[in-house]
């Protein structure tokens, strides 16, 4: 299904994406004068402000539920869970409830690519045309979002680095405004889904079947920007899925399951929700005139259907427990529960600033910050958010990991992505003050 304008000022094609534009807490956390050692002797942490925020949103029925999960280092997390799987429903949410995480899929895809870079099967600055020959002679629009016929040759090849950092010059059907948006739809280049139900303003374009077909058809259209020149949110991580397939010799979804999900202990992360797991699947809501209306009920969800191909940019459903394990693995530099999932070098590289020197971030969502393998990088932190109100991050400076799960669109309908970091910061400040008041050295 394609994303297009809703017939309401509150929900639009672009605002559906907004959840992926914010990292929330992580950038600010590095400035907190509390490293992991400050909490090493603290058996529990009290997240009073986070809990109050969760209670406020769920208690006022702005959202059906909310689950906040916060953990230090490799310790078990503390989880705050409120609400039910659907408004008015009987089943309470918990750490194993399932959420559409949308663009929080991108860091997972990014880390899969870093594994192959670490193993020498991909090069960070390797032209993708070496694996996907259709990208050997790519064209670029002369005018951004202008004619798709008025084009010039690319000045440099698209590389793996470009795909990981949204600097390949690729477009996005939920970002672009020009004729290339219609061209994406006509060719089935719609790597995302919202609902089985018809929703006013959202088109019904059918996605192409197969990641290989997606990659080939995408190569037929011009880039919106010259490769390596500017950060521009794109289908780069979806195309990265095909690069991973070719480099690994495995289907993309099979690679994620075998190399990341199973060794990390993520047994509740899927591209298709199994029928056996529907009883813990949440309903997704659209916020219209400040009222949540179900747009993807769990038992009739489009996520019960096999997708046209595994969307590496926005396709996963996961639980708070599972995504916390992914973040815990990253915070452990590739290790969790004594198991080595990724090398320390791969994690350090993937969570560092990988932006090419030639690319600008001016007037973008990440202006003044860095970008790693599928996630924003800033002051010792790495992470990204999802279009339905979810967010996940690790902060290496503080040794903290955090996940917030809820389910509504567009995510900008509520200031949750701003309030969550404020609540985390307020609680950290309170913890520090309490320790100082007890006379303990920090």
C-alpha atoms as one frame of an Amber mdcrd trajectory, in Angstrom:
protein
   0.000   0.000   0.000   1.313   3.446  -0.858   1.297   6.384   1.502  -0.439
   9.477   0.155  -2.178  12.534   1.533  -4.995  12.046   4.023  -7.973  14.369
   3.630  -7.232  15.953   6.978  -4.659  18.481   8.171  -3.637  16.111  10.963
  -2.532  13.117   8.925  -0.511  13.401   5.758   1.807  11.348   3.642   4.811
  13.103   5.135   3.596  13.078   8.734   3.134   9.298   8.631   6.899   9.132
   8.384   7.648  11.637  11.108   8.245   8.998  13.763  11.374   7.936  11.929
  12.732  11.454  12.079  13.456  11.608  15.806  15.903   9.796  18.005  14.505
  11.279  21.259  16.398  10.654  24.458  19.778   9.457  23.342  21.419  12.673
  22.173  20.681  14.464  25.434  21.690  11.582  27.667  25.379  11.825  26.878
  25.486  15.201  28.594  24.202  13.772  31.867  27.065  13.664  34.423  26.342
  10.060  35.306  28.254   7.233  33.729  27.366   3.597  34.164  29.591   3.408
  37.236  27.302   5.858  39.026  24.575   3.235  38.952  26.667   0.127  39.464
  25.694  -0.067  43.131  22.050   0.836  42.598  19.882  -2.299  42.673  16.861
  -0.524  41.189  16.158   2.718  39.384  12.944   4.669  39.840  11.598   6.137
  36.612   8.913   8.286  38.219   8.622  10.816  35.422   8.574   8.189  32.694
   5.857   6.354  34.596   3.833   9.560  34.962   4.095  10.211  31.223   2.919
   6.696  30.409   0.038   6.985  32.878  -0.991  10.342  31.420  -1.307   9.131
  27.843  -2.944   5.830  28.625  -5.167   7.233  31.380  -6.529   9.939  29.083
  -7.136   7.336  26.336  -4.982   9.207  23.861  -3.370   5.840  23.197  -4.548
   2.335  23.970  -1.273   1.368  25.600   2.338   2.258  26.193   5.346   0.198
  27.242   8.607   1.858  28.315  11.662  -0.351  28.837  14.916   0.995  30.283
  18.040  -0.920  31.167  21.585  -0.311  32.353  24.432  -2.163  30.722  23.693
  -5.877  30.528  21.255  -5.889  33.431  17.649  -6.945  33.073  15.507  -3.933
  32.206  12.763  -2.233  34.149   9.509  -2.170  32.185   6.550   0.155  32.685
   3.487  -1.217  30.873   0.035   0.349  30.861  -3.137  -0.162  28.888  -4.630
  -2.898  26.771  -3.933  -4.298  23.322  -6.883  -2.264  22.004  -8.940   0.533
  23.518 -11.657  -0.997  25.649 -10.174  -4.459  25.285  -9.596  -6.895  28.143
  -5.993  -7.958  27.495  -3.327  -5.893  29.205  -0.057  -5.161  27.441   3.242
  -6.453  28.757   6.848  -6.736  27.519   5.806  -9.460  25.069   3.015  -7.511
  23.362   3.648  -7.012  19.658   4.070  -3.622  17.959   4.602  -2.418  14.397
   8.028  -0.823  14.741   8.231   0.587  11.200  11.539   2.464  10.768  13.062
   0.896  13.871  13.646  -1.908  11.354  16.384   0.210   9.770  18.987  -0.245
  12.552  18.418  -4.016  12.377  19.078  -3.996   8.632  22.058  -1.732   9.188
  23.643  -4.117  11.671  23.056  -7.048   9.329  25.050  -5.166   6.703  27.818
  -4.433   9.215  28.204  -8.165   9.837  28.946  -8.701   6.162  31.329  -5.733
   6.088  33.139  -7.213   9.078  33.369 -10.589   7.328  34.781  -9.039   4.168
  31.776  -9.980   2.056  30.855  -6.323   1.635  32.970  -3.210   1.534  31.706
  -0.042   3.166  32.750   1.966   0.120  32.054  -0.792  -2.381  29.881   0.270
  -5.327  26.627  -1.668  -5.122  26.782  -2.129  -8.916  29.362  -4.824  -8.248
  26.549  -6.871  -6.711  23.577  -5.326  -8.515  24.658  -4.587 -12.117  21.451
  -2.633 -12.816  22.998   0.232 -10.815  26.038   0.594 -13.077  24.656   3.484
 -15.131  22.250   5.225 -12.812  20.742   8.587 -13.754  19.934  11.605 -11.557
  17.209  14.237 -11.826  18.583  17.612 -12.869  16.035  19.248 -10.590  15.150
  17.769  -7.217  11.587  16.422  -7.376  11.362  17.730 -10.931  11.015  15.915
 -14.246  12.023  12.258 -14.274  12.953  12.619 -17.957  15.349  15.549 -17.530
  18.312  13.648 -16.091  22.098  13.498 -16.027  24.504  10.622 -15.248  25.469
  10.028 -11.637  28.785  11.667 -10.792  29.856   8.784  -8.570  28.624   5.242
  -7.902  26.215   4.389  -5.109  28.083   2.611  -2.317  27.113   0.491   0.665
  27.943   3.467   2.884  25.487   5.608   0.935  22.654   3.115   1.418  23.274
   2.823   5.150  23.332   6.588   5.720  20.565   7.841   3.391  23.098   9.565
   1.160  22.639   7.434  -1.979  20.372  10.037  -3.578  17.436   7.627  -3.612
  13.934   8.955  -3.069  11.078   7.855  -0.824   7.421   7.749  -1.825   6.500
   9.238   1.557   8.980  12.109   1.216   9.059  13.173  -2.421   6.431  15.510
  -3.831   7.202  15.470  -7.532   6.412  13.093 -10.406   8.806  10.479  -9.087
   6.260   9.736  -6.352   3.730   8.571  -8.953   6.478   6.701 -10.796   7.305
   4.770  -7.616   3.654   3.829  -7.201   3.204   2.766 -10.832   6.204   0.452
 -10.525   5.110  -0.949  -7.174   8.021   0.587  -5.278   6.087   0.897  -2.020
   8.194  -0.696   0.738   5.712  -0.262   3.564   2.160  -1.029   4.622  -0.505
   0.414   6.882  -3.764  -1.508   6.679  -5.941  -3.900   4.724  -8.735  -1.364
   5.054  -9.181   1.503   2.587  -8.164   4.736   4.298  -9.065   8.115   2.775
  -6.031   9.654   1.085  -3.868   6.534   1.118  -3.509   4.916  -2.273  -3.815
   1.228  -3.000  -0.727   0.749  -5.146   0.380  -2.864  -5.144   3.961  -3.550
  -4.096   6.072  -5.634  -6.451   6.605  -9.255  -5.506  10.193  -9.996  -4.531
  13.107  -7.979  -3.250  15.015  -8.705  -6.444  12.233  -7.203  -8.576  12.034
  -4.202  -6.248  15.766  -3.559  -6.670  15.662  -3.926 -10.462  12.669  -1.622
 -10.889  14.132   0.967  -8.551  17.244   1.095 -10.739  15.077   2.074 -13.718
  14.176   5.401 -12.105  16.498   8.349 -11.606  17.928   9.357  -8.260  16.595
  12.556  -6.715  20.087  13.721  -5.692  23.650  12.982  -6.729  25.072  10.112
  -4.632  27.075  11.178  -1.611  25.980  14.812  -1.632  23.181  15.126   0.941
  21.371  13.220   3.685  17.862  12.500   2.402  15.535   9.936   3.988  15.067
   7.178   1.461  14.463   3.564   0.489  18.189   2.942   0.963  17.732   0.390
   3.761  15.137  -1.481   1.700  17.594  -1.718  -1.181  20.231  -2.731   1.371
  18.132  -5.831   1.997  18.735  -6.953  -1.584  22.453  -6.197  -1.321  22.548
  -8.392   1.806  20.834 -11.199  -0.091  23.371 -11.152  -2.908  26.395 -10.775
  -0.628  25.289 -13.505   1.786  23.638 -15.929  -0.635  20.613 -16.047   1.706
  17.126 -14.577   1.566  17.153 -11.307   3.498  14.538 -12.336   6.062  16.279
 -15.686   6.568  19.585 -13.890   7.151  18.050 -11.676   9.847  16.483 -14.664
  11.578  19.601 -16.837  11.501  22.242 -14.190  12.185  20.460 -11.691  14.477
  17.092 -12.812  15.842  17.903 -16.363  16.916  21.333 -15.752  18.517  20.092
 -12.591  20.236  17.038 -14.344  21.639  14.537 -12.279  19.657  11.814 -14.870
  19.198   8.998 -12.321  18.840  10.231 -10.309  15.857   8.543 -10.968  12.521
   7.792  -9.628   9.066   4.538 -11.612   9.267   2.760 -12.085  12.588   1.966
 -15.804  12.994  -1.681 -16.603  13.596  -0.623 -18.226  16.868   0.657 -14.859
  18.146  -2.353 -12.651  17.324  -3.530 -12.756  20.943  -0.628 -10.487  21.921
  -0.711  -8.174  18.888  -1.720  -4.542  19.410  -4.116  -2.487  17.285  -2.774
   0.530  15.406  -4.711   3.805  15.558  -4.989   6.892  13.404  -5.410  10.133
  15.332  -8.191  12.179  13.746  -9.344  15.358  15.499  -7.509  14.188  18.641
  -9.465  10.934  18.618  -7.806   7.519  18.102  -9.591   5.434  15.473  -8.487
   1.884  14.629  -6.791   1.722  11.234  -5.197  -1.712  11.576  -7.034  -3.936
  14.063  -4.876  -6.797  15.255  -7.171  -9.613  14.119  -7.606  -8.092  10.667
  -4.099  -6.659  10.366  -2.187  -6.450   7.138   0.746  -7.797   9.166  -0.960
 -11.183   9.268  -0.343 -11.380   5.506   3.006 -12.231   3.986   4.433  -8.966
   2.609   5.334  -8.613  -1.052   8.948  -8.699   0.127  10.670  -8.175   3.478
  10.815  -4.408   3.963  14.269  -3.684   5.395  13.290  -0.079   6.053   9.950
  -0.447   7.783   8.641  -3.998   7.858   9.145  -5.539  11.286   6.787  -6.251
  14.149   8.513  -6.741  17.494   8.027  -6.678  21.245   9.528  -4.406  23.858
  11.398  -7.399  25.284  12.831  -8.341  21.889  13.943  -4.878  20.886  15.520
  -4.395  24.291  17.557  -7.532  23.644  18.698  -6.104  20.314  19.765  -2.897
  22.072  21.364  -4.854  24.900  23.390  -6.772  22.322  24.560  -3.468  20.826
  25.360  -2.050  24.263  27.378  -5.227  24.882  29.356  -4.495  21.695  27.900
  -7.512  19.948  27.606  -9.917  22.889  24.595 -10.924  24.975  24.223 -13.657
  27.596  27.708 -14.905  26.808  26.948 -15.276  23.087  28.824 -13.378  20.411
  26.293 -12.148  17.803  28.454  -9.492  16.137  32.070  -8.541  16.481  32.926
  -5.595  18.705  34.504  -3.886  15.704  31.319  -4.254  13.641  29.165  -2.707
  16.374  31.577   0.154  16.992  31.752   0.941  13.298  28.004   0.637  12.739
  27.150   2.926  15.652  29.713   5.544  14.620  29.265   8.399  12.174  29.459
   6.855   8.699  28.364   9.910   6.723  30.592  10.473   3.684  32.744  13.598
   3.830  31.064  14.855   0.662  27.535  14.816   2.143  25.809  17.713   3.875
  23.102  17.455   6.523  22.129  21.116   6.330  18.368  21.693   6.600  17.668
  18.010   7.309  16.354  16.104  10.335  19.910  15.187  11.327  21.549  18.573
  10.831  24.643  18.892  12.983  24.628  15.213  13.932  26.019  12.002  12.536
  24.443   8.921  11.036  25.540   5.326  11.350  24.238   2.054   9.946  20.540
   2.860   9.750  20.359   5.123  12.813  21.232   8.570  14.040  24.520   9.001
  15.910  25.070  11.799  18.419  27.314  12.159  21.461  27.745   8.493  22.242
  24.249   7.451  21.239  22.683   5.487  18.387  19.070   4.764  17.512  15.967
   5.641  15.552  12.194   5.874  15.840   9.173   4.403  14.080   6.206   5.984
  12.341   3.664   4.564  14.807   5.151   6.181  17.929   7.936   3.739  18.797
  11.549   4.579  19.566  14.710   2.747  20.568  18.227   3.883  21.483  21.460
   2.973  23.168  23.645   5.522  24.887  27.215   4.336  25.310  28.259   7.330
  27.384  25.687   6.553  30.068  25.515   2.779  29.505  21.754   3.077  29.047
  19.313   1.505  26.610  15.696   2.517  26.151  12.634   1.507  24.186   9.210
   3.105  24.020   6.365   1.204  22.408   2.917   2.544  21.590   0.791   2.476
  18.460  -0.683   5.513  16.722  -0.180   7.468  13.507   0.981  10.038  12.674
   3.486  10.088  15.516   3.564  13.894  15.483  -0.091  13.959  16.593   1.240
  13.827  20.164   4.563  15.220  21.506   5.586  11.816  22.876   8.907  11.825
  21.047   9.764  15.062  22.852   8.232  14.167  26.216   9.922  10.787  26.555
  13.484  12.195  26.617  12.408  14.960  28.991  10.990  12.364  31.354  14.133
  10.224  31.122  16.331  13.251  31.807  14.205  14.331  34.753  14.448  10.890
  36.303  18.200  10.728  35.798  18.584  14.112  37.474  16.433  12.920  40.391
  18.530   9.762  40.761  21.678  11.815  40.854  20.246  14.219  43.402  19.149
  11.339  45.610  22.628   9.844  45.595  24.190  13.195  46.364  21.723  13.685
  49.192  22.763  10.334  50.608  26.346  11.521  50.625  27.552   9.037  48.046
  30.327  10.016  45.681  29.392  10.056  42.023
